[in-house]
Amino acid sequence: MAYNRENLLKRIIKIQDRVLENKKKGISQKWTYENNISDIVADLSYSTFNSYLATPAKKQLKELQQKQEKQKKFDKV
């Protein structure tokens, strides 16, 4: 489990990028999970892996960072 939402989204983005790289080479998601992802992230189930692929992580991370910036500006005032 990720320490916070931002770290979780960064982890999801890394996984999504790895899958996209392999898909461009013609490698299936199942093979990528079994041979690349499960070695890196030992506690990730296949169903969670599929959930990660369906998550719009880049958009959510961008929104989270914008929200944090607004909060910092508000705290300074």
Chimera marker file (.cmm) of the C-alpha trace (Angstrom):
<marker_set name="trace">
<marker id="1" x="0.000" y="0.000" z="0.000" r="1" g="1" b="0" radius="0.5"/>
<marker id="2" x="1.214" y="3.476" z="-0.821" r="1" g="1" b="0" radius="0.5"/>
<marker id="3" x="2.041" y="5.950" z="1.922" r="1" g="1" b="0" radius="0.5"/>
<marker id="4" x="-0.290" y="8.584" z="0.497" r="1" g="1" b="0" radius="0.5"/>
<marker id="5" x="-2.461" y="9.262" z="-2.552" r="1" g="1" b="0" radius="0.5"/>
<marker id="6" x="0.320" y="11.005" z="-4.483" r="1" g="1" b="0" radius="0.5"/>
<marker id="7" x="2.697" y="8.071" z="-4.073" r="1" g="1" b="0" radius="0.5"/>
<marker id="8" x="-0.025" y="5.630" z="-5.100" r="1" g="1" b="0" radius="0.5"/>
<marker id="9" x="-0.737" y="7.602" z="-8.276" r="1" g="1" b="0" radius="0.5"/>
<marker id="10" x="2.976" y="7.751" z="-9.124" r="1" g="1" b="0" radius="0.5"/>
<marker id="11" x="3.189" y="3.986" z="-8.652" r="1" g="1" b="0" radius="0.5"/>
<marker id="12" x="0.173" y="3.475" z="-10.931" r="1" g="1" b="0" radius="0.5"/>
<marker id="13" x="1.716" y="5.734" z="-13.595" r="1" g="1" b="0" radius="0.5"/>
<marker id="14" x="4.952" y="3.713" z="-13.550" r="1" g="1" b="0" radius="0.5"/>
<marker id="15" x="3.002" y="0.504" z="-14.031" r="1" g="1" b="0" radius="0.5"/>
<marker id="16" x="0.873" y="2.009" z="-16.807" r="1" g="1" b="0" radius="0.5"/>
<marker id="17" x="3.974" y="3.289" z="-18.600" r="1" g="1" b="0" radius="0.5"/>
<marker id="18" x="5.619" y="-0.157" z="-18.417" r="1" g="1" b="0" radius="0.5"/>
<marker id="19" x="2.507" y="-1.791" z="-19.871" r="1" g="1" b="0" radius="0.5"/>
<marker id="20" x="2.289" y="0.773" z="-22.687" r="1" g="1" b="0" radius="0.5"/>
<marker id="21" x="5.949" y="0.228" z="-23.592" r="1" g="1" b="0" radius="0.5"/>
<marker id="22" x="5.393" y="-3.507" z="-23.807" r="1" g="1" b="0" radius="0.5"/>
<marker id="23" x="2.120" y="-3.176" z="-25.748" r="1" g="1" b="0" radius="0.5"/>
<marker id="24" x="3.959" y="-1.170" z="-28.404" r="1" g="1" b="0" radius="0.5"/>
<marker id="25" x="6.281" y="-4.162" z="-28.762" r="1" g="1" b="0" radius="0.5"/>
<marker id="26" x="3.286" y="-6.515" z="-29.080" r="1" g="1" b="0" radius="0.5"/>
<marker id="27" x="3.541" y="-8.029" z="-25.596" r="1" g="1" b="0" radius="0.5"/>
<marker id="28" x="0.305" y="-8.829" z="-23.756" r="1" g="1" b="0" radius="0.5"/>
<marker id="29" x="-0.768" y="-7.319" z="-20.436" r="1" g="1" b="0" radius="0.5"/>
<marker id="30" x="-0.866" y="-10.749" z="-18.827" r="1" g="1" b="0" radius="0.5"/>
<marker id="31" x="2.752" y="-11.458" z="-19.808" r="1" g="1" b="0" radius="0.5"/>
<marker id="32" x="3.810" y="-8.001" z="-18.603" r="1" g="1" b="0" radius="0.5"/>
<marker id="33" x="2.145" y="-8.624" z="-15.241" r="1" g="1" b="0" radius="0.5"/>
<marker id="34" x="3.658" y="-12.076" z="-14.796" r="1" g="1" b="0" radius="0.5"/>
<marker id="35" x="7.185" y="-11.220" z="-15.927" r="1" g="1" b="0" radius="0.5"/>
<marker id="36" x="7.722" y="-7.524" z="-15.250" r="1" g="1" b="0" radius="0.5"/>
<marker id="37" x="5.276" y="-6.175" z="-12.711" r="1" g="1" b="0" radius="0.5"/>
<marker id="38" x="4.925" y="-9.018" z="-10.214" r="1" g="1" b="0" radius="0.5"/>
<marker id="39" x="8.718" y="-9.112" z="-9.838" r="1" g="1" b="0" radius="0.5"/>
<marker id="40" x="8.857" y="-5.408" z="-8.980" r="1" g="1" b="0" radius="0.5"/>
<marker id="41" x="5.702" y="-5.203" z="-6.854" r="1" g="1" b="0" radius="0.5"/>
<marker id="42" x="5.361" y="-8.523" z="-5.056" r="1" g="1" b="0" radius="0.5"/>
<marker id="43" x="2.101" y="-7.748" z="-3.248" r="1" g="1" b="0" radius="0.5"/>
<marker id="44" x="0.111" y="-6.719" z="-6.341" r="1" g="1" b="0" radius="0.5"/>
<marker id="45" x="-2.677" y="-9.077" z="-7.400" r="1" g="1" b="0" radius="0.5"/>
<marker id="46" x="-3.764" y="-9.399" z="-11.008" r="1" g="1" b="0" radius="0.5"/>
<marker id="47" x="-7.152" y="-7.815" z="-10.268" r="1" g="1" b="0" radius="0.5"/>
<marker id="48" x="-5.453" y="-4.813" z="-8.638" r="1" g="1" b="0" radius="0.5"/>
<marker id="49" x="-3.122" y="-4.601" z="-11.631" r="1" g="1" b="0" radius="0.5"/>
<marker id="50" x="-6.163" y="-4.366" z="-13.926" r="1" g="1" b="0" radius="0.5"/>
<marker id="51" x="-7.712" y="-1.721" z="-11.662" r="1" g="1" b="0" radius="0.5"/>
<marker id="52" x="-4.498" y="0.296" z="-11.894" r="1" g="1" b="0" radius="0.5"/>
<marker id="53" x="-4.637" y="0.144" z="-15.691" r="1" g="1" b="0" radius="0.5"/>
<marker id="54" x="-8.197" y="1.492" z="-15.636" r="1" g="1" b="0" radius="0.5"/>
<marker id="55" x="-7.302" y="4.405" z="-13.333" r="1" g="1" b="0" radius="0.5"/>
<marker id="56" x="-6.804" y="7.843" z="-14.941" r="1" g="1" b="0" radius="0.5"/>
<marker id="57" x="-3.758" y="8.373" z="-12.723" r="1" g="1" b="0" radius="0.5"/>
<marker id="58" x="-2.071" y="11.182" z="-14.664" r="1" g="1" b="0" radius="0.5"/>
<marker id="59" x="-5.225" y="13.281" z="-14.557" r="1" g="1" b="0" radius="0.5"/>
<marker id="60" x="-5.797" y="12.578" z="-10.871" r="1" g="1" b="0" radius="0.5"/>
<marker id="61" x="-2.179" y="13.375" z="-10.003" r="1" g="1" b="0" radius="0.5"/>
<marker id="62" x="-2.373" y="16.663" z="-11.866" r="1" g="1" b="0" radius="0.5"/>
<marker id="63" x="-5.583" y="17.593" z="-10.027" r="1" g="1" b="0" radius="0.5"/>
<marker id="64" x="-4.070" y="16.612" z="-6.685" r="1" g="1" b="0" radius="0.5"/>
<marker id="65" x="-0.971" y="18.719" z="-7.299" r="1" g="1" b="0" radius="0.5"/>
<marker id="66" x="-3.085" y="21.715" z="-8.324" r="1" g="1" b="0" radius="0.5"/>
<marker id="67" x="-5.147" y="21.321" z="-5.166" r="1" g="1" b="0" radius="0.5"/>
<marker id="68" x="-1.971" y="21.199" z="-3.051" r="1" g="1" b="0" radius="0.5"/>
<marker id="69" x="-0.639" y="24.353" z="-4.740" r="1" g="1" b="0" radius="0.5"/>
<marker id="70" x="-3.899" y="26.192" z="-4.021" r="1" g="1" b="0" radius="0.5"/>
<marker id="71" x="-3.732" y="25.040" z="-0.411" r="1" g="1" b="0" radius="0.5"/>
<marker id="72" x="-0.152" y="26.330" z="-0.078" r="1" g="1" b="0" radius="0.5"/>
<marker id="73" x="-1.193" y="29.716" z="-1.480" r="1" g="1" b="0" radius="0.5"/>
<marker id="74" x="-4.119" y="29.823" z="0.934" r="1" g="1" b="0" radius="0.5"/>
<marker id="75" x="-1.881" y="28.926" z="3.870" r="1" g="1" b="0" radius="0.5"/>
<marker id="76" x="0.511" y="31.773" z="3.045" r="1" g="1" b="0" radius="0.5"/>
<marker id="77" x="-2.273" y="34.369" z="3.214" r="1" g="1" b="0" radius="0.5"/>
<link id1="1" id2="2" r="1" g="1" b="0" radius="0.2"/>
<link id1="2" id2="3" r="1" g="1" b="0" radius="0.2"/>
<link id1="3" id2="4" r="1" g="1" b="0" radius="0.2"/>
<link id1="4" id2="5" r="1" g="1" b="0" radius="0.2"/>
<link id1="5" id2="6" r="1" g="1" b="0" radius="0.2"/>
<link id1="6" id2="7" r="1" g="1" b="0" radius="0.2"/>
<link id1="7" id2="8" r="1" g="1" b="0" radius="0.2"/>
<link id1="8" id2="9" r="1" g="1" b="0" radius="0.2"/>
<link id1="9" id2="10" r="1" g="1" b="0" radius="0.2"/>
<link id1="10" id2="11" r="1" g="1" b="0" radius="0.2"/>
<link id1="11" id2="12" r="1" g="1" b="0" radius="0.2"/>
<link id1="12" id2="13" r="1" g="1" b="0" radius="0.2"/>
<link id1="13" id2="14" r="1" g="1" b="0" radius="0.2"/>
<link id1="14" id2="15" r="1" g="1" b="0" radius="0.2"/>
<link id1="15" id2="16" r="1" g="1" b="0" radius="0.2"/>
<link id1="16" id2="17" r="1" g="1" b="0" radius="0.2"/>
<link id1="17" id2="18" r="1" g="1" b="0" radius="0.2"/>
<link id1="18" id2="19" r="1" g="1" b="0" radius="0.2"/>
<link id1="19" id2="20" r="1" g="1" b="0" radius="0.2"/>
<link id1="20" id2="21" r="1" g="1" b="0" radius="0.2"/>
<link id1="21" id2="22" r="1" g="1" b="0" radius="0.2"/>
<link id1="22" id2="23" r="1" g="1" b="0" radius="0.2"/>
<link id1="23" id2="24" r="1" g="1" b="0" radius="0.2"/>
<link id1="24" id2="25" r="1" g="1" b="0" radius="0.2"/>
<link id1="25" id2="26" r="1" g="1" b="0" radius="0.2"/>
<link id1="26" id2="27" r="1" g="1" b="0" radius="0.2"/>
<link id1="27" id2="28" r="1" g="1" b="0" radius="0.2"/>
<link id1="28" id2="29" r="1" g="1" b="0" radius="0.2"/>
<link id1="29" id2="30" r="1" g="1" b="0" radius="0.2"/>
<link id1="30" id2="31" r="1" g="1" b="0" radius="0.2"/>
<link id1="31" id2="32" r="1" g="1" b="0" radius="0.2"/>
<link id1="32" id2="33" r="1" g="1" b="0" radius="0.2"/>
<link id1="33" id2="34" r="1" g="1" b="0" radius="0.2"/>
<link id1="34" id2="35" r="1" g="1" b="0" radius="0.2"/>
<link id1="35" id2="36" r="1" g="1" b="0" radius="0.2"/>
<link id1="36" id2="37" r="1" g="1" b="0" radius="0.2"/>
<link id1="37" id2="38" r="1" g="1" b="0" radius="0.2"/>
<link id1="38" id2="39" r="1" g="1" b="0" radius="0.2"/>
<link id1="39" id2="40" r="1" g="1" b="0" radius="0.2"/>
<link id1="40" id2="41" r="1" g="1" b="0" radius="0.2"/>
<link id1="41" id2="42" r="1" g="1" b="0" radius="0.2"/>
<link id1="42" id2="43" r="1" g="1" b="0" radius="0.2"/>
<link id1="43" id2="44" r="1" g="1" b="0" radius="0.2"/>
<link id1="44" id2="45" r="1" g="1" b="0" radius="0.2"/>
<link id1="45" id2="46" r="1" g="1" b="0" radius="0.2"/>
<link id1="46" id2="47" r="1" g="1" b="0" radius="0.2"/>
<link id1="47" id2="48" r="1" g="1" b="0" radius="0.2"/>
<link id1="48" id2="49" r="1" g="1" b="0" radius="0.2"/>
<link id1="49" id2="50" r="1" g="1" b="0" radius="0.2"/>
<link id1="50" id2="51" r="1" g="1" b="0" radius="0.2"/>
<link id1="51" id2="52" r="1" g="1" b="0" radius="0.2"/>
<link id1="52" id2="53" r="1" g="1" b="0" radius="0.2"/>
<link id1="53" id2="54" r="1" g="1" b="0" radius="0.2"/>
<link id1="54" id2="55" r="1" g="1" b="0" radius="0.2"/>
<link id1="55" id2="56" r="1" g="1" b="0" radius="0.2"/>
<link id1="56" id2="57" r="1" g="1" b="0" radius="0.2"/>
<link id1="57" id2="58" r="1" g="1" b="0" radius="0.2"/>
<link id1="58" id2="59" r="1" g="1" b="0" radius="0.2"/>
<link id1="59" id2="60" r="1" g="1" b="0" radius="0.2"/>
<link id1="60" id2="61" r="1" g="1" b="0" radius="0.2"/>
<link id1="61" id2="62" r="1" g="1" b="0" radius="0.2"/>
<link id1="62" id2="63" r="1" g="1" b="0" radius="0.2"/>
<link id1="63" id2="64" r="1" g="1" b="0" radius="0.2"/>
<link id1="64" id2="65" r="1" g="1" b="0" radius="0.2"/>
<link id1="65" id2="66" r="1" g="1" b="0" radius="0.2"/>
<link id1="66" id2="67" r="1" g="1" b="0" radius="0.2"/>
<link id1="67" id2="68" r="1" g="1" b="0" radius="0.2"/>
<link id1="68" id2="69" r="1" g="1" b="0" radius="0.2"/>
<link id1="69" id2="70" r="1" g="1" b="0" radius="0.2"/>
<link id1="70" id2="71" r="1" g="1" b="0" radius="0.2"/>
<link id1="71" id2="72" r="1" g="1" b="0" radius="0.2"/>
<link id1="72" id2="73" r="1" g="1" b="0" radius="0.2"/>
<link id1="73" id2="74" r="1" g="1" b="0" radius="0.2"/>
<link id1="74" id2="75" r="1" g="1" b="0" radius="0.2"/>
<link id1="75" id2="76" r="1" g="1" b="0" radius="0.2"/>
<link id1="76" id2="77" r="1" g="1" b="0" radius="0.2"/>
</marker_set>
